[in-house]
Every structure is written in C-alpha cells, then in structure tokens.
Amino acid sequence: MISEKEYKARRERLAKKLSKNSVAVVFSGEFKTRSNDTEYPFRQNSNFYYLSGFTEDNAALLFVKRKKKVQTILFVEKKDEKKELWSGKRVGEIEAKKLFLVDKVCTMNDFSSKLKESLEDKNSLYYDFNLQYNKVKTLKRYSKKIAHYKNIALLVHEMRLIKSKQEIRLIQKAIGITKDAHHSAMALRKNGKYEYELQAEIEYIFKKNGAYSDAYTSIVACGNSANTLHYISNDKPLVDKELILIDAGCEYEGYASDITRSIPVDGKFTSAQKELYNMVLDVQKKIIKMIQPNVKRSDLHKKSEELLCKGMLKLGILEGKYRKLLKKEKHKKYYPHGIGHWMGLDVHDEAPYKDKKGKEIPLKKGMVLTIEPGIYIDKDDKTVPKKYRGIGIRIEDDILVTSKGYKNLSKKIAKSILEIEFISKT
C-alpha cells in the first residue's frame, strides 16, 4: 500500500511544476454505462489515483497556487443515506479530513463555487485535455479571463515515469499473483477444453489472491489464433499439438503486471515449436541483458529486429541476404510490434517516451518496462516451411531498471522449455 505521506509528496512535487498564479484540476474517474442502467466495474482515473490514493468516483483535486504558496483541496461526494443504500458507503467530508493530508476537504456540491473563486485573479488553468466535454465546459465557464490553458496530464505522466520503492513492491506483488496464475495454466490438463476455460482458471487465481481486476483483457490464443496480436475472443477449442499464447496480467492496488508465455496444449513442445521458441527466447534474454541506465528503448528494439531477422534467416523463414532483408524490413511481416512499453498504474503506462524537445528519453533507474519479442506465422503463409505455419510465439517479462543494470521482476515465472514441460507434467 502507498502511504499517505507519499501521496502528499507527489502533490507537492506537482505543485512546484505549476506556474505562479495558477489553478490545476484533476478529476476522479466516472462509472461507465454498460447497458441501460447497468455499469462496468469502476476503475479510478490513474492520474487522480496517483496523486490521492482515493478510490471513489465524483471527486476532484484542486491546486490553487499564489506565487510559491499552494493550497490543495480535495472534493468528495457528500454523505447521503438514500444513495448509500443503493451504491454503498461513502467516505464523506468529515472522514476524508482525517484520512488525507490535504489543506482542505469540501464536497463536490461546492466545487463550482470554489473553482470560480479560485480562478478570479489567476493567469493559467491546468487540466487534462482528454477530459469529457461536460467537464471541460464547466472549467471554461469559470475561466474566461484565463490567459493560458495547460495540460496537467503531461506533468503527471512525467512524474509517473520513475517508480518509488512502494510502487515497485506493488508491481512485484501483482507479478507474484500472475506467476501463480500462469503456472496454474501450465499445470492444468488442457486436452478437450476451450480457451475460455483456461482464461477462467487464470482470472480465478487473480481474484483468489486479492487481485480483483485483470490489468487488461486476457489473451488465450491457441494455434493460429496467436497470430492475431490482440485476440480476445478466447472461444476456440484447445487442440492437441498446438501452442497456446497466453498474455495475461492482474492489477493489484492499482498497479499492473503484464506477462506472456507460450505453452503446449499437451504439455510437450514439438521439434518445430522448440526451434521457434528457443529462437525468440534467446533474443529476449539478450535484449534484457542490454538494459541499464542511459540505454535507449529504440536501441533495444533495433537489436531485437536484427536478432530476430538473423534467426528467421537461419530457420528458413526468410530467404536472401541478411542486410538486404533488414533494410527492406522483411522481418516485420513476422515481428510487427515494438520490443516493449512502460508499465505501472496502467499496463501501457501513460509516461512519455520523448522529452519536451522531442528527444527520446533514455532508461533511468526506477523505470519499469516490458520486454516482449515475438514471431507470428499465419497458417496460410506458403512462403514459410510448412512445419512453422500456424505458430505464434511471444515471451514477455517485466523489467525494472536499476542503478547498474536491471532486475527481472518476473524471473520466477517459468519460461524455458524444460521448466514449462516440467510444470505441465506435475
């Protein structure tokens, strides 16, 4: 759990980034309608959660900066017994004052008047430019004299790039739960079952261990389905002798894990599957070893393309001269995505990849990113040796950048052929 002191420190860091005589607003998430009067499970807005740790909807943070002094006001839903009968208890204004280290707590009923009052003599208003129109309309109504509108999301995303020790512990906890889920999937007898049954097993382990939400929609793709990168139908049978690409991670106290493993239905890799799998695994291991401060993600990706291209050439998936194939990007037909992405409060964490000057941000201590090379060969691709057709493989781990190199946070999740086959037999 993140301490209230850390949330306060984050708010203070953000306040220092705001210009003088400015106001900044960060809103909570909202319930989203599923159909008619039913809603999807609520998930807090990541930036609001990062700055407050508050998990309720209909809330807001207001920063009012006068020269160097900043006042922080938290707005919460007013206590209402009738509403609480239907939708559950609320923290309320009185209790929130005890829980949160902010200067002031008000109810959302007072938000408009406080906003109007705060904006009277200010030059700048910060808000998330991706806000829904109705909220933007409210902000603009009271800020007609404001000279500058600035995107506060960019400032928060920059802060989220480097993870604290408390954040890393939560990510590690999420990965630990994900390890149990993937190992359970490996050990489960899969013959005669469907992809959705394996998905159910994985997500059962998530919830059983306190991760009440998946970090993204699980991918359980058997055989040729693995060659659809964002396959989420998960409705096909698990066919003997096929591989299953499982891309599944949970969310623990708001923090994500993101793990992909490729496992055989009957617990044993075929010789062709081994050849492809070991090629991808070798690439992944070499890329991970490159990770250290000041290395660029683009260099990691470029190296992964070079290694995979060489591997495809060696296996006969590509034919021709290596340099020419690489220059013409022939490998991208089978490796169309990037080497990885930032991870944190969001599985694809909303942190910048370039600085304000447009230059790529190099790796720094405290960053967390995924490393996930893959190869995807459609069953109808006649240009590839028949034994490889219909196979899709991705291997993905979550990596922390340290002061001298890296730490593989998901190293305990089986990924060698020997480990996977051993778990499958138990």
PAVEX-912607 format. One record per residue (C-alpha): x, y, z; residue number from 1. Coordinates in steps of 0.2 Angstrom, whole numbers, plus 5000, padded with zeros to 4 digits. Example, Ala and Ser with C-alpha at 12.3 -4.5 7.8 and 13.67 -1.06 7.14 Angstrom:
REM residues 2
<east:5062&north:4978&up:5039&numar:1>
<east:5068&north:4995&up:5036&numar:2>
***
This chain:
REM residues 426
<east:5000&north:5000&up:5000&numar:1>
<east:5006&north:5018&up:4996&numar:2>
<east:5007&north:5029&up:5011&numar:3>
<east:4998&north:5045&up:5013&numar:4>
<east:5015&north:5053&up:5015&numar:5>
<east:5020&north:5048&up:4998&numar:6>
<east:5004&north:5054&up:4990&numar:7>
<east:5007&north:5071&up:4999&numar:8>
<east:5025&north:5071&up:4992&numar:9>
<east:5018&north:5068&up:4975&numar:10>
<east:5006&north:5083&up:4976&numar:11>
<east:5020&north:5094&up:4982&numar:12>
<east:5031&north:5089&up:4968&numar:13>
<east:5017&north:5093&up:4956&numar:14>
<east:5013&north:5110&up:4964&numar:15>
<east:5031&north:5115&up:4961&numar:16>
<east:5029&north:5112&up:4942&numar:17>
<east:5014&north:5123&up:4941&numar:18>
<east:5017&north:5141&up:4936&numar:19>
<east:5014&north:5156&up:4948&numar:20>
<east:4996&north:5162&up:4950&numar:21>
<east:4988&north:5146&up:4943&numar:22>
<east:4974&north:5134&up:4946&numar:23>
<east:4975&north:5115&up:4942&numar:24>
<east:4961&north:5102&up:4942&numar:25>
<east:4962&north:5083&up:4942&numar:26>
<east:4946&north:5074&up:4942&numar:27>
<east:4942&north:5056&up:4948&numar:28>
<east:4936&north:5043&up:4936&numar:29>
<east:4917&north:5040&up:4932&numar:30>
<east:4906&north:5025&up:4931&numar:31>
<east:4904&north:5020&up:4913&numar:32>
<east:4887&north:5013&up:4907&numar:33>
<east:4887&north:4995&up:4901&numar:34>
<east:4869&north:4995&up:4895&numar:35>
<east:4853&north:5005&up:4901&numar:36>
<east:4855&north:5007&up:4920&numar:37>
<east:4870&north:4994&up:4922&numar:38>
<east:4888&north:5000&up:4923&numar:39>
<east:4905&north:4992&up:4921&numar:40>
<east:4915&north:4990&up:4937&numar:41>
<east:4923&north:5006&up:4942&numar:42>
<east:4941&north:5010&up:4940&numar:43>
<east:4949&north:5025&up:4946&numar:44>
<east:4957&north:5038&up:4935&numar:45>
<east:4976&north:5034&up:4935&numar:46>
<east:4982&north:5052&up:4937&numar:47>
<east:4969&north:5056&up:4951&numar:48>
<east:4974&north:5040&up:4960&numar:49>
<east:4992&north:5043&up:4958&numar:50>
<east:4990&north:5060&up:4967&numar:51>
<east:4977&north:5055&up:4980&numar:52>
<east:4975&north:5036&up:4983&numar:53>
<east:4957&north:5040&up:4984&numar:54>
<east:4946&north:5026&up:4976&numar:55>
<east:4929&north:5034&up:4975&numar:56>
<east:4921&north:5042&up:4959&numar:57>
<east:4913&north:5060&up:4959&numar:58>
<east:4929&north:5068&up:4967&numar:59>
<east:4942&north:5081&up:4962&numar:60>
<east:4958&north:5088&up:4967&numar:61>
<east:4961&north:5107&up:4966&numar:62>
<east:4978&north:5115&up:4967&numar:63>
<east:4977&north:5134&up:4969&numar:64>
<east:4995&north:5142&up:4968&numar:65>
<east:4998&north:5160&up:4973&numar:66>
<east:5017&north:5164&up:4970&numar:67>
<east:5026&north:5150&up:4979&numar:68>
<east:5011&north:5145&up:4991&numar:69>
<east:5000&north:5131&up:4986&numar:70>
<east:4983&north:5126&up:4993&numar:71>
<east:4977&north:5109&up:4989&numar:72>
<east:4958&north:5105&up:4991&numar:73>
<east:4950&north:5088&up:4990&numar:74>
<east:4932&north:5087&up:4984&numar:75>
<east:4922&north:5071&up:4989&numar:76>
<east:4904&north:5065&up:4987&numar:77>
<east:4893&north:5071&up:5000&numar:78>
<east:4886&north:5058&up:5013&numar:79>
<east:4868&north:5053&up:5008&numar:80>
<east:4860&north:5039&up:5017&numar:81>
<east:4847&north:5036&up:5002&numar:82>
<east:4861&north:5035&up:4989&numar:83>
<east:4872&north:5024&up:5000&numar:84>
<east:4858&north:5011&up:5002&numar:85>
<east:4859&north:5008&up:4984&numar:86>
<east:4878&north:5011&up:4980&numar:87>
<east:4887&north:5008&up:4996&numar:88>
<east:4895&north:5019&up:5009&numar:89>
<east:4905&north:5035&up:5005&numar:90>
<east:4920&north:5042&up:5015&numar:91>
<east:4912&north:5059&up:5016&numar:92>
<east:4919&north:5076&up:5020&numar:93>
<east:4922&north:5073&up:5039&numar:94>
<east:4931&north:5056&up:5037&numar:95>
<east:4941&north:5062&up:5022&numar:96>
<east:4949&north:5076&up:5033&numar:97>
<east:4956&north:5063&up:5044&numar:98>
<east:4962&north:5052&up:5030&numar:99>
<east:4970&north:5064&up:5018&numar:100>
<east:4985&north:5076&up:5021&numar:101>
<east:4977&north:5090&up:5010&numar:102>
<east:4974&north:5108&up:5016&numar:103>
<east:4955&north:5107&up:5014&numar:104>
<east:4941&north:5095&up:5011&numar:105>
<east:4925&north:5100&up:5003&numar:106>
<east:4910&north:5091&up:4995&numar:107>
<east:4908&north:5091&up:4976&numar:108>
<east:4892&north:5102&up:4979&numar:109>
<east:4904&north:5116&up:4982&numar:110>
<east:4916&north:5113&up:4968&numar:111>
<east:4909&north:5125&up:4955&numar:112>
<east:4909&north:5140&up:4968&numar:113>
<east:4927&north:5136&up:4974&numar:114>
<east:4933&north:5134&up:4956&numar:115>
<east:4925&north:5151&up:4952&numar:116>
<east:4933&north:5159&up:4967&numar:117>
<east:4950&north:5152&up:4964&numar:118>
<east:4951&north:5157&up:4946&numar:119>
<east:4947&north:5176&up:4949&numar:120>
<east:4964&north:5183&up:4949&numar:121>
<east:4974&north:5168&up:4940&numar:122>
<east:4984&north:5168&up:4924&numar:123>
<east:4984&north:5149&up:4920&numar:124>
<east:4972&north:5134&up:4921&numar:125>
<east:4979&north:5116&up:4921&numar:126>
<east:4968&north:5102&up:4917&numar:127>
<east:4968&north:5085&up:4907&numar:128>
<east:4965&north:5089&up:4889&numar:129>
<east:4957&north:5072&up:4887&numar:130>
<east:4943&north:5077&up:4899&numar:131>
<east:4925&north:5073&up:4894&numar:132>
<east:4916&north:5088&up:4886&numar:133>
<east:4904&north:5092&up:4900&numar:134>
<east:4919&north:5094&up:4912&numar:135>
<east:4929&north:5105&up:4900&numar:136>
<east:4913&north:5115&up:4898&numar:137>
<east:4912&north:5118&up:4917&numar:138>
<east:4930&north:5123&up:4918&numar:139>
<east:4929&north:5135&up:4903&numar:140>
<east:4913&north:5143&up:4910&numar:141>
<east:4923&north:5150&up:4925&numar:142>
<east:4939&north:5153&up:4917&numar:143>
<east:4935&north:5166&up:4903&numar:144>
<east:4949&north:5178&up:4909&numar:145>
<east:4962&north:5165&up:4910&numar:146>
<east:4977&north:5168&up:4898&numar:147>
<east:4984&north:5151&up:4897&numar:148>
<east:4977&north:5133&up:4897&numar:149>
<east:4989&north:5119&up:4900&numar:150>
<east:4988&north:5100&up:4900&numar:151>
<east:4991&north:5094&up:4918&numar:152>
<east:4991&north:5076&up:4912&numar:153>
<east:5008&north:5079&up:4904&numar:154>
<east:5016&north:5084&up:4921&numar:155>
<east:5009&north:5069&up:4930&numar:156>
<east:5014&north:5057&up:4916&numar:157>
<east:5032&north:5063&up:4918&numar:158>
<east:5031&north:5060&up:4937&numar:159>
<east:5024&north:5043&up:4934&numar:160>
<east:5039&north:5038&up:4924&numar:161>
<east:5050&north:5034&up:4939&numar:162>
<east:5043&north:5022&up:4951&numar:163>
<east:5046&north:5023&up:4970&numar:164>
<east:5050&north:5008&up:4981&numar:165>
<east:5032&north:5007&up:4987&numar:166>
<east:5026&north:5007&up:4969&numar:167>
<east:5039&north:4993&up:4964&numar:168>
<east:5033&north:4982&up:4979&numar:169>
<east:5015&north:4983&up:4972&numar:170>
<east:5020&north:4979&up:4955&numar:171>
<east:5030&north:4964&up:4962&numar:172>
<east:5015&north:4959&up:4971&numar:173>
<east:5005&north:4959&up:4955&numar:174>
<east:5018&north:4949&up:4946&numar:175>
<east:5019&north:4936&up:4960&numar:176>
<east:5000&north:4933&up:4958&numar:177>
<east:5002&north:4932&up:4940&numar:178>
<east:5015&north:4919&up:4942&numar:179>
<east:5003&north:4908&up:4951&numar:180>
<east:4990&north:4911&up:4938&numar:181>
<east:5002&north:4906&up:4923&numar:182>
<east:5009&north:4891&up:4932&numar:183>
<east:4991&north:4885&up:4936&numar:184>
<east:4988&north:4887&up:4917&numar:185>
<east:5003&north:4877&up:4913&numar:186>
<east:4999&north:4863&up:4925&numar:187>
<east:4980&north:4862&up:4921&numar:188>
<east:4975&north:4847&up:4910&numar:189>
<east:4970&north:4856&up:4894&numar:190>
<east:4965&north:4842&up:4882&numar:191>
<east:4947&north:4844&up:4877&numar:192>
<east:4945&north:4861&up:4885&numar:193>
<east:4942&north:4878&up:4877&numar:194>
<east:4952&north:4894&up:4878&numar:195>
<east:4939&north:4902&up:4889&numar:196>
<east:4941&north:4888&up:4902&numar:197>
<east:4960&north:4892&up:4903&numar:198>
<east:4956&north:4911&up:4904&numar:199>
<east:4943&north:4907&up:4919&numar:200>
<east:4957&north:4897&up:4928&numar:201>
<east:4969&north:4912&up:4926&numar:202>
<east:4957&north:4925&up:4932&numar:203>
<east:4951&north:4914&up:4946&numar:204>
<east:4969&north:4914&up:4953&numar:205>
<east:4970&north:4933&up:4951&numar:206>
<east:4954&north:4936&up:4962&numar:207>
<east:4958&north:4922&up:4974&numar:208>
<east:4974&north:4931&up:4978&numar:209>
<east:4967&north:4948&up:4980&numar:210>
<east:4969&north:4955&up:4963&numar:211>
<east:4951&north:4959&up:4959&numar:212>
<east:4954&north:4965&up:4942&numar:213>
<east:4964&north:4960&up:4927&numar:214>
<east:4976&north:4973&up:4920&numar:215>
<east:4969&north:4971&up:4903&numar:216>
<east:4958&north:4958&up:4894&numar:217>
<east:4967&north:4942&up:4894&numar:218>
<east:4973&north:4934&up:4878&numar:219>
<east:4972&north:4915&up:4877&numar:220>
<east:4975&north:4911&up:4859&numar:221>
<east:4978&north:4893&up:4853&numar:222>
<east:4986&north:4888&up:4837&numar:223>
<east:4984&north:4901&up:4823&numar:224>
<east:4974&north:4912&up:4834&numar:225>
<east:4990&north:4918&up:4842&numar:226>
<east:4994&north:4927&up:4825&numar:227>
<east:4981&north:4940&up:4829&numar:228>
<east:4990&north:4951&up:4841&numar:229>
<east:4975&north:4957&up:4850&numar:230>
<east:4965&north:4941&up:4850&numar:231>
<east:4952&north:4942&up:4864&numar:232>
<east:4938&north:4930&up:4858&numar:233>
<east:4945&north:4916&up:4868&numar:234>
<east:4932&north:4904&up:4861&numar:235>
<east:4941&north:4891&up:4852&numar:236>
<east:4945&north:4873&up:4857&numar:237>
<east:4962&north:4869&up:4863&numar:238>
<east:4969&north:4857&up:4850&numar:239>
<east:4982&north:4844&up:4854&numar:240>
<east:5000&north:4848&up:4847&numar:241>
<east:4996&north:4866&up:4846&numar:242>
<east:5004&north:4880&up:4856&numar:243>
<east:4994&north:4892&up:4867&numar:244>
<east:4999&north:4911&up:4868&numar:245>
<east:4994&north:4917&up:4885&numar:246>
<east:4995&north:4936&up:4888&numar:247>
<east:4988&north:4939&up:4905&numar:248>
<east:4992&north:4950&up:4920&numar:249>
<east:4982&north:4956&up:4935&numar:250>
<east:4981&north:4973&up:4944&numar:251>
<east:4985&north:4974&up:4962&numar:252>
<east:4980&north:4990&up:4972&numar:253>
<east:4980&north:4999&up:4955&numar:254>
<east:4997&north:4993&up:4949&numar:255>
<east:4998&north:4981&up:4934&numar:256>
<east:5008&north:4966&up:4928&numar:257>
<east:5010&north:4961&up:4910&numar:258>
<east:5016&north:4943&up:4906&numar:259>
<east:5016&north:4932&up:4891&numar:260>
<east:5020&north:4914&up:4889&numar:261>
<east:5018&north:4902&up:4875&numar:262>
<east:5014&north:4884&up:4881&numar:263>
<east:5009&north:4867&up:4873&numar:264>
<east:4992&north:4861&up:4874&numar:265>
<east:4998&north:4843&up:4879&numar:266>
<east:5012&north:4849&up:4889&numar:267>
<east:5026&north:4845&up:4876&numar:268>
<east:5034&north:4856&up:4863&numar:269>
<east:5036&north:4848&up:4845&numar:270>
<east:5053&north:4850&up:4837&numar:271>
<east:5047&north:4864&up:4826&numar:272>
<east:5039&north:4873&up:4841&numar:273>
<east:5056&north:4871&up:4850&numar:274>
<east:5065&north:4879&up:4836&numar:275>
<east:5055&north:4894&up:4835&numar:276>
<east:5053&north:4896&up:4854&numar:277>
<east:5071&north:4895&up:4858&numar:278>
<east:5075&north:4907&up:4844&numar:279>
<east:5063&north:4920&up:4852&numar:280>
<east:5069&north:4916&up:4870&numar:281>
<east:5087&north:4918&up:4865&numar:282>
<east:5083&north:4935&up:4858&numar:283>
<east:5073&north:4940&up:4874&numar:284>
<east:5087&north:4935&up:4885&numar:285>
<east:5100&north:4945&up:4875&numar:286>
<east:5089&north:4961&up:4875&numar:287>
<east:5086&north:4960&up:4894&numar:288>
<east:5104&north:4959&up:4897&numar:289>
<east:5107&north:4976&up:4887&numar:290>
<east:5096&north:4985&up:4900&numar:291>
<east:5104&north:4998&up:4910&numar:292>
<east:5103&north:5017&up:4913&numar:293>
<east:5106&north:5028&up:4898&numar:294>
<east:5102&north:5014&up:4885&numar:295>
<east:5088&north:5019&up:4873&numar:296>
<east:5072&north:5009&up:4870&numar:297>
<east:5074&north:5012&up:4852&numar:298>
<east:5091&north:5003&up:4853&numar:299>
<east:5084&north:4988&up:4862&numar:300>
<east:5070&north:4987&up:4848&numar:301>
<east:5083&north:4989&up:4834&numar:302>
<east:5094&north:4975&up:4841&numar:303>
<east:5078&north:4964&up:4843&numar:304>
<east:5074&north:4966&up:4825&numar:305>
<east:5092&north:4962&up:4820&numar:306>
<east:5092&north:4946&up:4831&numar:307>
<east:5075&north:4940&up:4825&numar:308>
<east:5079&north:4943&up:4807&numar:309>
<east:5095&north:4933&up:4809&numar:310>
<east:5085&north:4919&up:4817&numar:311>
<east:5072&north:4919&up:4804&numar:312>
<east:5085&north:4918&up:4791&numar:313>
<east:5094&north:4903&up:4799&numar:314>
<east:5077&north:4894&up:4801&numar:315>
<east:5072&north:4897&up:4783&numar:316>
<east:5058&north:4908&up:4787&numar:317>
<east:5066&north:4922&up:4777&numar:318>
<east:5077&north:4919&up:4762&numar:319>
<east:5091&north:4931&up:4755&numar:320>
<east:5105&north:4942&up:4761&numar:321>
<east:5103&north:4947&up:4779&numar:322>
<east:5107&north:4966&up:4777&numar:323>
<east:5095&north:4967&up:4762&numar:324>
<east:5081&north:4959&up:4772&numar:325>
<east:5084&north:4970&up:4786&numar:326>
<east:5084&north:4986&up:4776&numar:327>
<east:5068&north:4981&up:4767&numar:328>
<east:5060&north:4977&up:4784&numar:329>
<east:5055&north:4959&up:4778&numar:330>
<east:5056&north:4953&up:4796&numar:331>
<east:5042&north:4965&up:4801&numar:332>
<east:5029&north:4953&up:4792&numar:333>
<east:5033&north:4941&up:4807&numar:334>
<east:5038&north:4954&up:4820&numar:335>
<east:5026&north:4969&up:4818&numar:336>
<east:5026&north:4976&up:4836&numar:337>
<east:5039&north:4985&up:4847&numar:338>
<east:5050&north:4977&up:4860&numar:339>
<east:5040&north:4984&up:4875&numar:340>
<east:5032&north:4998&up:4884&numar:341>
<east:5032&north:5007&up:4901&numar:342>
<east:5021&north:4999&up:4914&numar:343>
<east:5014&north:5005&up:4931&numar:344>
<east:4997&north:5011&up:4936&numar:345>
<east:4992&north:5007&up:4918&numar:346>
<east:4998&north:4991&up:4909&numar:347>
<east:5004&north:5003&up:4895&numar:348>
<east:5009&north:5017&up:4907&numar:349>
<east:5005&north:5034&up:4902&numar:350>
<east:5023&north:5040&up:4904&numar:351>
<east:5032&north:5050&up:4890&numar:352>
<east:5044&north:5042&up:4878&numar:353>
<east:5051&north:5058&up:4872&numar:354>
<east:5056&north:5074&up:4882&numar:355>
<east:5050&north:5092&up:4878&numar:356>
<east:5062&north:5094&up:4864&numar:357>
<east:5056&north:5078&up:4856&numar:358>
<east:5072&north:5068&up:4860&numar:359>
<east:5070&north:5050&up:4866&numar:360>
<east:5071&north:5048&up:4885&numar:361>
<east:5084&north:5035&up:4889&numar:362>
<east:5082&north:5022&up:4903&numar:363>
<east:5084&north:5028&up:4921&numar:364>
<east:5084&north:5020&up:4937&numar:365>
<east:5066&north:5016&up:4943&numar:366>
<east:5058&north:5014&up:4926&numar:367>
<east:5048&north:4998&up:4923&numar:368>
<east:5046&north:4992&up:4906&numar:369>
<east:5041&north:4976&up:4897&numar:370>
<east:5052&north:4966&up:4885&numar:371>
<east:5042&north:4955&up:4873&numar:372>
<east:5049&north:4949&up:4856&numar:373>
<east:5038&north:4938&up:4846&numar:374>
<east:5036&north:4929&up:4830&numar:375>
<east:5019&north:4926&up:4821&numar:376>
<east:5017&north:4915&up:4806&numar:377>
<east:5000&north:4913&up:4798&numar:378>
<east:4994&north:4895&up:4794&numar:379>
<east:4991&north:4901&up:4776&numar:380>
<east:5008&north:4908&up:4773&numar:381>
<east:5015&north:4897&up:4759&numar:382>
<east:5032&north:4906&up:4759&numar:383>
<east:5037&north:4898&up:4776&numar:384>
<east:5042&north:4880&up:4779&numar:385>
<east:5026&north:4870&up:4782&numar:386>
<east:5031&north:4865&up:4800&numar:387>
<east:5031&north:4883&up:4806&numar:388>
<east:5014&north:4888&up:4799&numar:389>
<east:5001&north:4892&up:4811&numar:390>
<east:5013&north:4896&up:4826&numar:391>
<east:5013&north:4912&up:4836&numar:392>
<east:5025&north:4914&up:4850&numar:393>
<east:5028&north:4929&up:4862&numar:394>
<east:5038&north:4929&up:4878&numar:395>
<east:5036&north:4944&up:4889&numar:396>
<east:5044&north:4949&up:4906&numar:397>
<east:5043&north:4965&up:4917&numar:398>
<east:5059&north:4973&up:4920&numar:399>
<east:5065&north:4986&up:4932&numar:400>
<east:5080&north:4997&up:4928&numar:401>
<east:5092&north:4998&up:4942&numar:402>
<east:5107&north:5009&up:4945&numar:403>
<east:5119&north:4997&up:4937&numar:404>
<east:5108&north:4987&up:4926&numar:405>
<east:5091&north:4978&up:4928&numar:406>
<east:5081&north:4967&up:4939&numar:407>
<east:5069&north:4955&up:4930&numar:408>
<east:5054&north:4956&up:4941&numar:409>
<east:5045&north:4941&up:4933&numar:410>
<east:5060&north:4929&up:4933&numar:411>
<east:5051&north:4917&up:4944&numar:412>
<east:5038&north:4913&up:4930&numar:413>
<east:5044&north:4898&up:4921&numar:414>
<east:5049&north:4901&up:4903&numar:415>
<east:5062&north:4889&up:4897&numar:416>
<east:5055&north:4873&up:4888&numar:417>
<east:5062&north:4862&up:4902&numar:418>
<east:5053&north:4872&up:4915&numar:419>
<east:5036&north:4873&up:4906&numar:420>
<east:5036&north:4855&up:4902&numar:421>
<east:5041&north:4850&up:4920&numar:422>
<east:5026&north:4861&up:4927&numar:423>
<east:5014&north:4853&up:4913&numar:424>
<east:5018&north:4836&up:4920&numar:425>
<east:5015&north:4839&up:4938&numar:426>
***
